[in-house]
């Protein structure tokens, strides 16, 4: 018996999956639900979900509308695609999809929180901490002893001003 509709292909197209991941990252960074974005663009949340997973291909006109909605250039949806293709062609090991998704989700959450920090000194301290942690990983140092920033008070001082 012949099935209706499009026949299922062997697998998902890597470019469609990549564009969908970028779409999901932008949505999460903006702190929006699939329903929020879908409603703003006249879609159902199921349609947006299929775009994000790479099950459905995003048309050029829809991609343009998405870029306008998120106020980013269309090229953002393709940033990093060349590197991924080169890594795949060279046989470089690919990160596990679950690990990549987790890292991406964590990075987006951190970016969203970081955007809400208005104090430049706090932002600088967080950037420095992140840089030190990354440098420690790159240099193979297993543990990083992070010292709190100097507050200008001596070790025996109390906030109440009495010793």
MOZI-V16494 format. One record per residue. N is the residue number from 1. RES is the residue in three letters. SS is DSSP state (a for helix, b for strand, c for the rest). PSI is psi in whole degrees, 0 to 359 (999 if undefined). NEAR is the number of other C-alpha atoms within 8 Angstrom. Layout:
<<N	RES	SS	PSI	NEAR> <N	RES	SS	PSI	NEAR>>
//
This chain:
<<1	UNK	c	132	2> <2	UNK	c	135	3> <3	UNK	c	151	5> <4	UNK	c	161	4> <5	UNK	c	190	4> <6	UNK	c	140	4> <7	UNK	c	144	5> <8	UNK	c	132	5> <9	UNK	c	170	5> <10	UNK	c	317	4> <11	UNK	c	180	5> <12	UNK	c	149	9> <13	UNK	c	129	7> <14	UNK	a	324	7> <15	UNK	a	318	7> <16	UNK	a	320	14> <17	UNK	a	317	13> <18	UNK	a	313	12> <19	UNK	a	319	12> <20	UNK	a	321	12> <21	UNK	a	318	11> <22	UNK	a	318	12> <23	UNK	a	314	11> <24	UNK	a	317	9> <25	UNK	a	315	11> <26	UNK	a	318	9> <27	UNK	a	314	13> <28	UNK	a	321	11> <29	UNK	a	324	11> <30	UNK	c	350	8> <31	UNK	c	31	7> <32	UNK	c	151	9> <33	UNK	c	167	8> <34	UNK	a	322	10> <35	UNK	a	320	8> <36	UNK	a	309	8> <37	UNK	a	317	12> <38	UNK	a	314	13> <39	UNK	a	320	10> <40	UNK	a	333	7> <41	UNK	a	2	8> <42	UNK	c	33	6> <43	UNK	c	170	9> <44	UNK	c	157	9> <45	UNK	a	334	11> <46	UNK	a	321	6> <47	UNK	a	315	10> <48	UNK	a	321	12> <49	UNK	a	319	9> <50	UNK	a	324	10> <51	UNK	a	313	14> <52	UNK	a	327	14> <53	UNK	a	352	10> <54	UNK	c	9	16> <55	UNK	c	324	10> <56	UNK	c	142	9> <57	UNK	c	137	7> <58	UNK	c	123	8> <59	UNK	c	163	6> <60	UNK	a	319	6> <61	UNK	a	322	6> <62	UNK	a	322	8> <63	UNK	a	320	10> <64	UNK	a	316	9> <65	UNK	a	321	9> <66	UNK	a	317	9> <67	UNK	a	319	11> <68	UNK	a	316	9> <69	UNK	a	315	7> <70	UNK	a	356	9> <71	UNK	c	50	6> <72	UNK	c	158	8> <73	UNK	c	152	7> <74	UNK	a	329	9> <75	UNK	a	338	6> <76	UNK	a	327	8> <77	UNK	a	346	9> <78	UNK	a	357	10> <79	UNK	c	125	7> <80	UNK	c	353	6> <81	UNK	a	321	9> <82	UNK	a	317	7> <83	UNK	a	318	7> <84	UNK	a	319	8> <85	UNK	a	319	8> <86	UNK	a	317	8> <87	UNK	a	318	11> <88	UNK	a	319	10> <89	UNK	a	327	7> <90	UNK	a	353	6> <91	UNK	c	14	6> <92	UNK	c	143	7> <93	UNK	c	135	6> <94	UNK	c	143	6> <95	UNK	c	146	6> <96	UNK	c	138	6> <97	UNK	a	319	6> <98	UNK	a	319	6> <99	UNK	a	317	8> <100	UNK	a	316	9> <101	UNK	a	317	8> <102	UNK	a	313	8> <103	UNK	a	319	8> <104	UNK	a	315	9> <105	UNK	a	315	9> <106	UNK	a	317	8> <107	UNK	a	320	8> <108	UNK	a	320	11> <109	UNK	a	315	10> <110	UNK	a	318	8> <111	UNK	a	319	9> <112	UNK	a	316	11> <113	UNK	a	317	8> <114	UNK	a	321	8> <115	UNK	a	330	7> <116	UNK	c	352	6> <117	UNK	c	119	9> <118	UNK	c	335	6> <119	UNK	c	116	6> <120	UNK	a	329	7> <121	UNK	a	321	6> <122	UNK	a	316	8> <123	UNK	a	317	11> <124	UNK	a	319	8> <125	UNK	a	321	9> <126	UNK	a	318	8> <127	UNK	a	316	8> <128	UNK	a	318	8> <129	UNK	a	314	9> <130	UNK	a	319	8> <131	UNK	a	316	8> <132	UNK	a	319	8> <133	UNK	a	316	9> <134	UNK	a	318	8> <135	UNK	a	322	8> <136	UNK	a	320	12> <137	UNK	a	316	9> <138	UNK	a	326	7> <139	UNK	c	358	6> <140	UNK	c	11	6> <141	UNK	c	120	8> <142	UNK	c	319	6> <143	UNK	c	147	5> <144	UNK	c	116	7> <145	UNK	c	104	4> <146	UNK	c	123	5> <147	UNK	c	141	4> <148	UNK	c	153	4> <149	UNK	c	149	5> <150	UNK	c	136	5> <151	UNK	c	352	4> <152	UNK	c	358	4> <153	UNK	c	151	6> <154	UNK	c	166	5> <155	UNK	c	329	4> <156	UNK	c	356	5> <157	UNK	c	148	9> <158	UNK	c	158	7> <159	UNK	c	335	5> <160	UNK	c	349	4> <161	UNK	c	358	6> <162	UNK	c	144	6> <163	UNK	c	999	5>>
//
